[in-house]
Amino acid sequence: MQRAAPSPTTRVGVLRLAVLLGALFSLLGAYLVVAVVRAEAAASGDSSKAAPADIVRVAEFLAECPLTHRLPDDPIIFPRLAGASHMHDFFGNRSTNANSDYTSLAGATSNCNPVIDLSSYWVPTLYVNNQPVAPTGTTFYYLGEGVREDITRQIQPFPAGLKIVAGNAKATGPNDSIARWSCLHHGEVPPGKDFVNCPAGSMLESYLDFPQCWNGRDLDSADHKSHMSYPVGGACPATHPVPVPKLRQVLRYPVNGNPAGFRLASGPGYTMHGDFFNAWPTAELARRVRDCINAIIKCNADGRY
């Protein structure tokens, strides 16, 4: 008995179904490949494992940490001396004060995204016409830039309790400063080490890069700077041989216009400085350094790509 040939409509329907099934299986296969690669990398601790093709090859993870409080305290420069400092804006760890140490920070809470970052960050308060102004954008980038790629792959996590200070609170002029001020979305305004005049509708930005070479011994030093160094020629100097992440502090203040009425609690704009007290959980920081910085992958706030 001869079977009837399938109609053209039936053949088109079968073809469409086959195409859809093929696409579905391709997507499923790609997902499984990515999942296997990530699982293998996590299990082996090998950050050189291949990553998905759509990842961004930038060694980076970050923390968004809004203002928590203000105090005239500085647990690095004036430990256990409440009120001895100029006014500071504190970000991240909610407990920071003059008496803070690693144990107290590790036992407190954070307003960072991710909340697992218990570190404390602080800067001198900005005043406009003698009124304090809080930054509305507060991002702390952990980067692998500033050194050669082979060294980026060797970067180590900060040791627990490491203290780092960047900038110069006692600067007497721009030449004494590493501060950088600019205007959000207005690259036509040249950046400067002192406040700049930003157009209406823009915001004043502050950028500050922390040193990323550690001496491998000390969590702090008498001048609070000598245990750290900036790279030289794309590598860490022999005196500070341990590469650690470059911390970049980016703050955006909702002010613009003539900066004549602007000042920091420490003085002019070129006295901008930042303090970092590391209280990341050790294993979590190590994972992010391995999977994001050593692997040269741009990660989200959750430390994943």
N, C-alpha and C positions, 0 to 999 in steps of 0.2 A: 504494500500500500504506500503510495507516494505522499510524503508530508508536504504541506503547503509552505512555500517560502515565506520568511518573515517579511512583513510590510516595511516600507521605507521609514514609517514613523517609529516602528519598533526598533529598527536598526539604529536610528539616531538616539533613541532613548538609552539603548544599551551602551552606545559609544560615550554618551554623556556620563553615565554612571561609572564607566570604566575610568574616564578622565578624573572624575571627582574622587574615586577610590585611590587612584594613583597619587593625586595631590595630598590626600589625607595620609597615606602611608609615608610619603616623602617628609611631610611635616613631623610625623611621629618619629621617623628615623632620625631627623635632625635633633629633635628634642632629646632622644635617647643618647645620641652622641655627646651632646653638651652635658647631660647629666652624668654620663660615665666619666668624661674628662674631669669634671668638678669633683666627683667622688674619688677618682684616682689621685688627683692633686691633694685633696684633703687628707687622704689616707697616708700618702707618702711624704707629705710636707715638701714636695718638689714644686717650687713656683715656676719652673721652666716648662711645665706641661702646657700643651697647646690650649689656647682659649678660643671661644667662639669668634667667628670672623667679624662680627659687628661690634666687638669691644673697642674702646678708645685707648690707644697706646700712650697713656699719660700716667705716670706713677703718682697716684693721688687717692687719698680718702679725706674726709672732712668731718667737722662737728659744727653745728649751728647752736650757739650758746647765747641767749639773750641776757640782758642786764638782770642781775639778781638783787643787788643792793649797793649802797655807797657807804664808805667808811674812811676816816683819815688813818687807815692802818696799812701796813705792808709787812706780811709775815716773812718776807725774804730779807728786805733791807733793815727793817726794825722789828725783829721777832720779839714777841712778848711785851711790846711797848705800845699799848693801845693809845691811839690819838697822836702818835709821834710823827706821822707822815702827812703830806698834803692829801687832799681828797682823791679817792680812787673809785672808779666804776669797776665792780666785780661781775664776772660772767661765769656760768657753769655751776661749780659747786656752791650750794646755798649757805654753807656753814663758814666760809672763809672769814677770818679776822686775824688780829695780830698774834693770837695764840695757836693758829693752825699749824699742824704738822701732818706728816703723811698718814699717821694712824687716824687722826680726827677727820681728815678729808675722805679717807677710804671708808669710814663708817657713816658718812653723811649721804645726802642726795644731791641730784643735779637737775638743772633745767635744760641741759643740752639735748639735742637730737643728734646722736643717740644718748639716751639717759644713762647708758652704761659708762659714759665718760665722766668720771668723778673729778677730773682735773679742775684746777682753778686758774683763771686768766684775769688779769686786771691791767687797767690803764689809768692815767690821770684824767680826771673829769674835765670835760669841755664846758666852758661858760660862754654864753653870748649875752652881752650887756649885763654881765654878772649873774645871769640865771643859768643853772645847770641844764645841759641838753644831753639826753641819752641817745646813743646810736640806735637806729631802727634796723640796721642790718649788721649782724655780728657773725662772721664766718671765720673759722680757724681751719686752714688747709694744712694737711700733712703731706709733704711732697718729697719726691725723689730727685728733683732737679737740682742744678748747682754743682753736680759732680759728674764724672764720666759714667756712661751706662754700665760699665763693668763694676763700678763702685756702687751705683744705685742697686745692683743686684746683691750687694753685700751689706746694705744698710741694716743696722740692728735696732731693735726697739729701745726706747728710752728706758733706763733703769728706773725701778720704782722709787719715787721720791726725788727725782732729778729736778733741780731748780735752774731756770734759765731767764736771764734778763737781756732784752734787746733795746737798743736806743740809748740816748744820753739825757737823763733828767737835768743834768747840770750844764748842758750845752750853752755856750755864750754866743753862738752864731751858727748859720747854716753849715759851715765847714766842719763843725763838731758833731754833725748829726747824720743819721742814716734814715731819718723820717722821710716819708713821701706822701704829699697831699695832692689830690686831683679832684676832678669833677665827674660825677656819674654820667656816662653817655655823652660826654663833651670833650672828646680828645683834642679839639682845637685849642683848649686851654692848657698851656704847658704845665706839667706837674712841677711842684716845688717842695723844698724842705720846710718851708713855712706855709701858713694858710694861703689858699688861692681864692680868687674872686670867681665864684661859680654863677652861671646864668640863672635867671629865674626859672623855676621848675626843676632845677637840677638838685643834687645833694653833694655835700662835701665828703670825700672819701679819704681814709687813712690806710696806707699799706705799710706793713713792717715785717721784715724777714728776720727770723731768729737764727743764731749760729747753729751749724749742723755737724760739727766735729767735736767729739768728747775726748777728754784725756784718759778715759777708761778706768778712773779711780774715784774721783770726787763727785759727790752729788751737789756740792756748792763750793765756793771759795771765798776768801776774805773780801775780795772786791766784787764778788758775785758774778764775775765774768771770766776769770782766768782759767777755769776748768773747761771752758768752751772756746771754740774758734770757728771762724768762717773758712771755707775751703780756699785753697790757693792753686790756681791752674787746673781746676777741675778735680782736685784730690784733697784729702785731709792731710795737714802737715804732720810730720813725724812726732811732734809734741802732743798732738791730739789725733791719734790714729783711728779712732772708732767713729765711722760715719753713722749718724742717726737721722731720722726724718727732719727735713726743713719745715719748721712751723712758720706759716705765713698768716699773719693777722690782718683781716680786712674788715674795717668798720665804716659804716655809712651813716652820716649825721644829717638829719632833715633840716639843714640850713644852707643858705646861699647868699650871694651878694657881697657887698663890701665887708672884708674881714676885720675892719678896724676895731670892732667891738668883740672880737673873738680872743679867747685866751684859754690855756690849759691850767689846771691847778698847779702844774710845775713851771708855767711861764709861757713863752711864745710857742708857736707851732713846731719849731725845730727842737723843742725839748720833749716831743712825743716819745714815749717809751712803753714797753710792755713787759709783763712778768708772767711766767708760766711755771706752775707747780704740778708736776706730773703725778696723777693719781689714777691713771687708767688701770683696770684689772690686768695683771701681767699677761695672762693667756690671750685675752681679747686683743690687746695691743699687738702681741706677737703675731696673731692670725692676720690682722690687717696689714702689718708690715710685710709679711710673707706673700699674701694673696694680692695685694694692691701695689705696694711699692717695689718689692723685689721682682714681682712679675711684670711690672710696668703696665698696670691696668688702672683705668679711672674707675673708682668705686663710688657707690652711693653712700649716704649717711649710715646705712646698715653694714658697710664694709664689704659689700658684694657687688659684682658686676652683672 
